[in-house]
Amino acid sequence: MADVVGAGLRIGVVGGSVAGCAAAVAAARAGAEVTVYERSDGALEDRGFGIVVPPPLHAELVAAGYLDAAMPTTPVPSRVWLAREPGQHSARELARQEAAVTPCHWGLLWRTLRANADGATYHRGRPVTGVTRLPSGGAVIRTADSEERYDIVVGADGPRSVTRAAVASAVRPVPAGYVVWRGTLPLDALAGHPDQLQLVRAAWVTLGFRGGHGVFYLIPGAVDGSRLLAYAIYGPPPPPSWTAGREEYVRRVAEEHFPAGWAEIVGLGAHTSLACHDVADFHVPRVAEPPFLLAGDAASITRPHTASGATKALQDALCLERVLRASSSAAEALHRYADERSDEGARLVALGRRLGHAMVERTPDWAAMGPPEVAEWSRATLDGAGSYLYGSVRRE
């Protein structure tokens, strides 16, 4: 029957992070025998950066059993735009948008997906060295000490995917030319900044400056009931002559461009995590070619302004379950998956480039803007594309 194609299939998942665990949940729910290969033998749940997902997607994932309703989140209904007053160190509010998000802790999201993929065999510390299509159908996953045949191989192994080489070997990341600093701070770092704390309890904050911007929001901590302040700051990379650490450079960026209170928070040196990444993007024109399927960052990387990395991986998984249930063969399922998910990757990459151009490469005069200007800027930048991060602007 068409609705039970997943039953009896052997599916190998290369990569055991968020995309891989979500794909494992999907395949197991469709009735497949699933094996996951994760290269790292470390504690993935300790990764502490923040992510956000659209509230409707979060609700769908809870209802479908991918996520647990008890998994901590810190939802907020709106977005506040700020800039520094010209020639001063105070903040000026530019606009408020109805832009609901559900922030999560990456490690808690992974832990929940991993627990709900309990029907899959999960190999930690087993890097995949290669995948090979078999003339008779299916493919082989090779590790240092094994070769296993599968009917479908899901590549969920990130930007340097070994699986992608079998589907689109010519695809390479395209550098954006700027970087993003991601950090988290304990909530008590805001103890001396009650106005900022009050703001992030009710909204997520975008702070614009010439040549970049910062985003601030609360996420759950790894400890029950705790909260962290997460941020992402976009701007030019440190010059080659810079010899101090990344924390010192992001402090300098904040001191130069942020209102005093926000600069002080970034400069406290109390980070629980901090990393600097080059921004890049790519997408695979066709994200599945039997017996291979690409999911998450293996299929496309968008500039982080879209906040779509985890979101797309979770949507990929929901699509995978649907097509496995609705198709009469593995090949048909993969073709359906490619039809649905390939264009979405291209759309998000294009949107990320427009956002990067408007928010980093050619920023407006943020401090001169108010609600009408922010609304018009948002419409022009989106250029007809949908994004849950840009809602209606309040006129209050």
N, C-alpha and C positions, 0 to 999 in steps of 0.2 A: 504494500500500500504506500501511497505517496507521503502519508503523514508519519511514516515510521522509518524513513531512510536512515536516520541516525543510528537506529538499533543495529548492533552488530558491527558497526564501523570501528576501525582502530584509528584514532586520531592522535598524532604527536604534536605537542605544542613546544616550540622553541622559544624559551624565555618565560620566566616565572614571576614577573613583576605584575603591575596592575593589569596591563593588557592581557598577559598570559593567563593569569588567574581568572579574569573575566571570561576569556575564551574557554577555559577549562570548565567553568560553571555552565556556560552555554552548551558545550558539546555533551557534557554529562547529562544535563537536563533533557537533551534530545535523544538520549539513550546510547551514546557512544562509549566505547572503552577509551579512556583518555590517559595519556602519559605526558607529564610536563618536565622539561629539562631547563633548570636554572643554573647559569654559569657561576653565580656568586655562592659562596658558602657562608657569607656573613648574615647578619640579622637585618633583613630588609625592612622589618617593622620599625627600626630605629631611625629611618630616614624621616626628617622632621619638617620638611617644607610644606607650605600650604597649597591647596588647590581649591578651585571652586567649580561647582556644577550647577546647571539650571535646576530650580526647584521641581518643575514637572518631571524631569528625568530622574531626580532622586526619588520622587514618589513612585515612579514606574518601577525602578529597580528594587525598592522595598517591597512593593506589591508582588513582583515577580519572584522574590526570594533570592536575588543576587546580594542585596544588602539587608542588614538587620535594622529595624526601626530604632533599636537601642544604641546604634552606633552614634557617638557624639558628633554633632555638627553645630555651627554657629550662624544660622540664617539671619540675613538682614534684608530689608525691603527696598533699600534705596542707595544711591550713589551721590556723594558730595564732591564737587569740583572746587579745588582751592588753588591759589597762587600767592606768591609773596608780593606784598605791596611794593611798587617801584620805589627804590631808594630807602626802603625800610626793612625791618625784620619781622613785621607782623603779617598775619595771614588775611587774605581776602577771599570770602566765599563767592564763587562765580555762579554756581547753579546747583540745583538738586534734581536728580532724575529718579523716576520710578524704575529701578533696575534691580530686581530681587535676585539674590544669589544664595547658594548653600555652600559655604566654605567647609572644607574637611581637612583633616590631617592626613598626609599621604600614607604614613605608616599605619594609621588606623584603618584607612580604606583598604590597603593591601591585606591587612590582617583579617578583615571581615570577608573579603573575597576568597582569601586562602582557606578560611574555615568553611565557607560555603561550597568550596570545590573539593570537599572531603571524599567524593566519589572517584577522584582522579589520583593516579600515582604521581607523586611529586618528588623529583630528584634534585636535591640542592647540591651545589658544587660539582655539577656535571656539564661543563661547557660542550656545546655542539661544535664539532670541527667541520662539518659539511653536510649537505643534503643532496641526494641524487634521485632524479626521476627514473623509474623503472619502465622498460619497454612493455612489460606486461600489465602496467597500471600500478598506481601508488608510488611511493617513494621510500627511500632509506634515510634514516637519521643516523649519522655517525658521531660517536664520541671517542675518546682516547681508548676506551676498552670495550666498545660494543658497536654493533650495527643492528638496527631494528627497522622492520618494514611497517609502514602505515598506509592506510587508504587515503588519508588527508594529512598534510603537514601544515600547521598554522605557524607562520613566522610572526612572533610577538617579541622579537629580540632587538628592538630599538633601532637607533639611527645607523648602527654598524652591522645591520642584520646580515647573517650568512644566508638566510633564506631568501632575502630580496635579490641576491646575486643570481638565483635560479629563475627569477621572474623578470627582473629589470636591472641587469648588471650595469647598464650605463648611467643609471640615476645616481647623482651625487648631491650632497647638500650645497646650497648656494648661500655664501656668507652675506649677512645684512650690513656688516661694517660697523656694528655697535654691539654693546654687551648689556647683560642684565645681571645685577646683583640681587640674589635672593637671601633673605635673612629672616630669622625668628628671634624674638626677645621674650623673656618672661613678662607676664603682665605687671608685675611689681616695678618694672622699669618705667611704667607710666605713672607711678605713685605721685610724683611731683608735677604731673601734667594732667590735671583733672579735666581740662577742656578737651584735650585730645582723646582722653580715655572715654569721656562721655560721647564724643562723636563716633568713635569706632564701635561702641556698643550698639549704636543705632543704624550705622551705615558703613559702606566701604568707601574709601577716600582715594581720589586721584588728585595728585599735586603736580601741576604743570610748571615747567620752566623751559627756558630757551635751550633747545638741543636735547630734550628728554622729558621724563616725567617719573613720578613715583606712585606706587599703589600700596595702600595700607588696609589691612583687615584682620579681624580676630579669627583664630582657628582653635579647635580643641587641642589641649596638650596630650601627651602620651599617657599622663597620669589622670585617673578618673577625676573629673570635675575641674581640672586645671584649664587655663587658657593661655594662649601665646599671641603676641602681635606678630603677624607675618607681613613682610613687605617685598616688593620687587621694584628696583630702581633701574631705569634704562638711560643709557647715555654713551658717550664715546669711551673707548677703552683707555686704560692708563697709558701714558706715553712710554716709549721704550726706555726713557731715562729714569722711569719710576722704579725705585728699589725697595721702598717700604712695602708693607703687607697690604692685602686687599681691604682689610678693615680700615686701615688708615686712609686708603683712597676713597672708599665710599663715604667715609666721614667728611673728607674734603668736599666731595660733590654736594653732600647735604648742607654743609656750612656755607657753601657758595650760593646755593640756589633755593634752599628751603626756608620757610618761616622759622623763627628761632626755636619755638617749642618742638617742631618736628625734627629739626637739625640736632637738637640736644638728645632726643630719643635715639636717633640713629648712632650718635656719637658716644653713647654711654659705654660701649665696649662690653655689654652684658649678653652678647649673642649666645643662643643655644645652638644655632647653626648659621653658617654663612658660606656662600659660594658665589663665584663669578663665572658666567658662561657666555661664550660668543653666541650671538643670535644668528640663526641660519634657518633655511627652509628647503623643502623639496616635496614633490608628490610623485607617486607612481601612476602612470596613465591608466593601467589596468591592474587592480589590486588582487586579482586571483586568476590563476591559470592552472587548471587541474594537473597535478594533485596539490598544488601549493596555494595558500591563501595568506595574505598579509594583513596584520591588525595593528592598531595603535601606531607608535612611532616608526615601526618598520615600514608602514604603508605611506605615511606622510608626516612631515614635521611642519607645523605652522609657527609663525612668530608668536611668542607668548601673549601678545596683546589680545588675541582672540580667546584666551582662557579655554582652549578646546582640547588640550592634550589628553587629559583623563576622560573628558566628556566624549571625545570621539572614540577612544578605546572602549568605553562602556557601551556606546551605541553600536560599535562594530560587533560586540558580543551579542547584543540583543538581535541584531540582524542575522548573525550566524545561527543562533537557535531557531529563528523563524524559517530560514531557508532550509535547514536540515529537516525541519518538521514538514515542510510544504513541498519538497522535491522528491522526484522518483528515483534519483541517483545522486551519488556524490558529485559527479561532474555538473549535473544540472544545478545543484545547490551552490557550487562555487561560481558558476556563471551568473546566477541570480545575485549572489553576494557582490560580485564585481560590478554588475549593472547598478546596484543601489549605492555602493560605498565609494566607487572610484570618483564620481563627479563631486561628491561631498568633500573629499580631500582636496581636489583642485579648487573648489569654491573657498574653502577655509584658507588655503595658501594665498589666494588672490586677496581675500579680505585682510589677512595679516600684513601683506605688503602695503595695502592702502593705509592701514592703521599705523604701521611703522613709519611710512612716509609723512603722515600728518602729525604724529605724536613724538617723533624723534628727529627725522631728517629735515623736515620743514615745518617746525612748530609755529603756531600762531602767536600773537602777542596775548598770552593767556591773561595777564593782569588787566587788559583793556576789555575783557569779555564779561558779559552778563548772561542771564538765562536765554534771551533771544539769540545771542551769538553762539552760545554752546549748542542750542537746539539746531541752528542752521549748520554749524560746523559738523555736528553728528550726522545730519541727513546727507550732507555733501560727501563726507568721508565714507559712509556706508554705501552710498551710490546704489541704493535699492536692495542691498544684501540685508539679511536678517541677522541679528545678534542679540542674545539675551542680556548683554552688558550695556545696551543702549536703549533706554526706555523713554517715556515722555518726560519733558522738563517741566518742573513745577514753576508756576508763575508768581509764587508768593514773594 
